[in-house]
Amino acid sequence: MSAIRGRMYINQRQKRVRLVSPTDKEFYIVDASILPEAIVKTARAKELLARGEAHTVHEAVSKVGLSRSAFYKYRDGIFAFHHGNKEKIVTINLLLEHQAGVLSRLLNTVAAAQANVLTINQNIPLQGVANVSISIEIADMLMGVEELLEKIEELPGVKKVEIVGQT
């Protein structure tokens, strides 16, 4: 392990690690089962601190069964994988009928797909129709964007759906 230098990104669910070399930005996928236990526990302790489930380093390392010296040794070189894997954002423009529950059904459909709503902007309805812009994070979505758009188009009260931006 001493020959490998760079930053590690761990995905706990898939037990994979991505290494980023500081010099040439080369990436590696490594099964977490081959990593030293202290590195994996350091990542878990950092996650506990980030989520507020532990308030001090001492509390975090106690929960994961790691020494503080090992934590401090590895903390600057390991980061959770999902921090580099998110940020797929889609902005959708919609025309919705001015009826109770239309926006609520839209948001329930987005939530059911495991997309995360980032922003919603709804204009005042004119002639019975409101223009709505919604930005969603799709990194963890259970379906493709096209499938989500089809489900939204089928909702009662939705007149028009179009993607206006994607990152």
C-alpha positions as CSV (number, residue, x, y, z in Angstrom):
1,M,0.0,0.0,0.0
2,S,2.9,2.4,0.6
3,A,3.7,2.4,-3.2
4,I,0.3,3.9,-3.9
5,R,0.0,7.6,-3.4
6,G,-3.0,9.8,-4.0
7,R,-6.5,10.2,-2.8
8,M,-9.0,7.4,-2.2
9,Y,-12.7,7.6,-2.7
10,I,-14.7,4.8,-1.1
11,N,-18.3,3.7,-2.1
12,Q,-19.4,1.7,1.0
13,R,-22.3,0.1,-0.8
14,Q,-20.3,-1.3,-3.7
15,K,-17.1,-1.7,-1.6
16,R,-15.0,0.0,-4.3
17,V,-12.4,2.7,-4.1
18,R,-11.3,5.2,-6.6
19,L,-7.7,6.5,-6.3
20,V,-6.7,9.9,-7.7
21,S,-3.0,10.5,-8.2
22,P,-2.1,14.1,-7.3
23,T,0.3,14.3,-10.2
24,D,-1.3,12.8,-13.3
25,K,-5.0,12.4,-12.2
26,E,-5.0,8.7,-12.9
27,F,-8.0,6.8,-11.5
28,Y,-8.2,3.3,-10.1
29,I,-11.1,1.2,-8.9
30,V,-10.1,-1.0,-6.0
31,D,-12.3,-3.5,-4.1
32,A,-12.5,-2.2,-0.5
33,S,-12.0,-5.8,0.8
34,I,-8.3,-5.6,-0.1
35,L,-7.8,-2.3,1.7
36,P,-6.3,-2.2,5.2
37,E,-9.1,-2.1,7.8
38,A,-7.8,1.2,9.2
39,I,-8.4,3.0,5.9
40,V,-12.0,1.8,5.6
41,K,-12.6,2.7,9.3
42,T,-11.2,6.1,8.7
43,A,-13.6,6.7,5.9
44,R,-16.5,5.5,8.2
45,A,-15.4,7.8,11.0
46,K,-15.2,10.8,8.6
47,E,-18.8,10.0,7.4
48,L,-20.0,9.9,11.0
49,L,-18.5,13.3,11.6
50,A,-19.9,14.8,8.4
51,R,-23.4,13.5,9.1
52,G,-23.3,14.8,12.7
53,E,-23.7,11.3,14.1
54,A,-20.4,11.9,16.0
55,H,-19.5,15.3,17.4
56,T,-15.8,14.6,18.1
57,V,-13.0,12.6,16.6
58,H,-12.8,10.6,19.8
59,E,-16.5,9.7,19.5
60,A,-16.2,8.8,15.8
61,V,-13.2,6.5,16.2
62,S,-14.7,4.8,19.2
63,K,-17.9,4.0,17.2
64,V,-15.9,2.4,14.4
65,G,-13.2,0.8,16.5
66,L,-10.2,2.8,15.3
67,S,-7.3,4.5,17.1
68,R,-7.1,8.2,16.9
69,S,-3.5,8.0,15.6
70,A,-4.7,5.8,12.7
71,F,-7.5,8.3,12.0
72,Y,-5.1,11.2,11.8
73,K,-2.7,9.3,9.7
74,Y,-5.2,8.6,6.9
75,R,-7.9,11.3,7.3
76,D,-6.4,13.7,4.7
77,G,-6.0,11.0,2.0
78,I,-9.4,9.3,2.0
79,F,-12.8,10.7,1.0
80,A,-16.2,9.0,0.4
81,F,-16.8,8.0,-3.2
82,H,-20.2,9.7,-3.5
83,H,-18.6,13.1,-3.1
84,G,-17.1,12.9,-6.5
85,N,-20.0,10.9,-8.1
86,K,-23.0,13.2,-7.6
87,E,-24.0,16.4,-9.3
88,K,-25.9,15.2,-12.3
89,I,-28.5,17.9,-12.5
90,V,-31.5,18.3,-14.9
91,T,-33.6,21.4,-15.2
92,I,-37.1,20.8,-16.5
93,N,-39.6,23.4,-17.6
94,L,-43.3,22.6,-17.3
95,L,-46.7,24.1,-18.0
96,L,-49.2,23.0,-15.4
97,E,-52.9,23.6,-15.2
98,H,-53.9,25.9,-12.3
99,Q,-55.6,23.1,-10.2
100,A,-55.1,21.9,-6.7
101,G,-52.7,19.0,-6.4
102,V,-51.0,19.2,-9.8
103,L,-47.6,20.3,-8.4
104,S,-47.9,17.9,-5.5
105,R,-48.4,14.9,-7.9
106,L,-45.4,16.1,-9.9
107,L,-43.2,16.3,-6.8
108,N,-44.4,12.8,-5.6
109,T,-43.5,11.4,-9.0
110,V,-40.0,12.9,-8.8
111,A,-39.6,11.6,-5.2
112,A,-40.8,8.1,-6.2
113,A,-38.0,8.0,-8.8
114,Q,-35.4,8.8,-6.0
115,A,-34.5,12.1,-7.7
116,N,-33.6,15.0,-5.3
117,V,-35.4,18.3,-5.9
118,L,-32.9,21.2,-5.7
119,T,-35.0,24.2,-6.8
120,I,-38.6,24.9,-7.8
121,N,-39.8,28.1,-9.4
122,Q,-43.5,28.6,-10.2
123,N,-44.8,31.7,-11.8
124,I,-48.3,33.2,-11.1
125,P,-50.9,31.3,-13.3
126,L,-52.1,33.2,-16.3
127,Q,-55.1,32.0,-18.2
128,G,-55.3,28.9,-16.1
129,V,-51.7,27.7,-16.7
130,A,-48.6,28.1,-14.6
131,N,-45.0,28.0,-15.8
132,V,-42.9,25.8,-13.5
133,S,-39.1,25.3,-13.6
134,I,-37.7,22.5,-11.4
135,S,-34.1,21.4,-11.0
136,I,-33.4,17.9,-9.8
137,E,-30.4,15.8,-9.0
138,I,-30.5,12.5,-10.8
139,A,-27.4,10.8,-9.6
140,D,-29.3,8.3,-7.5
141,M,-32.4,8.1,-9.6
142,L,-34.0,4.6,-10.1
143,M,-34.9,5.2,-13.7
144,G,-33.7,7.1,-16.8
145,V,-34.5,10.8,-17.3
146,E,-36.7,9.9,-20.4
147,E,-38.8,7.5,-18.3
148,L,-39.3,10.1,-15.6
149,L,-40.4,12.7,-18.2
150,E,-42.9,10.2,-19.6
151,K,-44.3,9.6,-16.2
152,I,-44.6,13.3,-15.6
153,E,-46.3,13.9,-19.0
154,E,-48.9,11.3,-18.0
155,L,-49.9,13.2,-14.9
156,P,-53.3,14.9,-14.9
157,G,-52.9,18.7,-15.3
158,V,-49.4,18.6,-16.9
159,K,-49.6,20.3,-20.3
160,K,-46.0,20.5,-21.4
161,V,-42.6,19.1,-20.3
162,E,-39.2,19.9,-21.7
163,I,-35.6,19.7,-20.5
164,V,-33.9,23.1,-20.6
165,G,-30.6,22.2,-19.0
166,Q,-28.5,19.2,-17.9
167,T,-25.1,18.9,-16.3
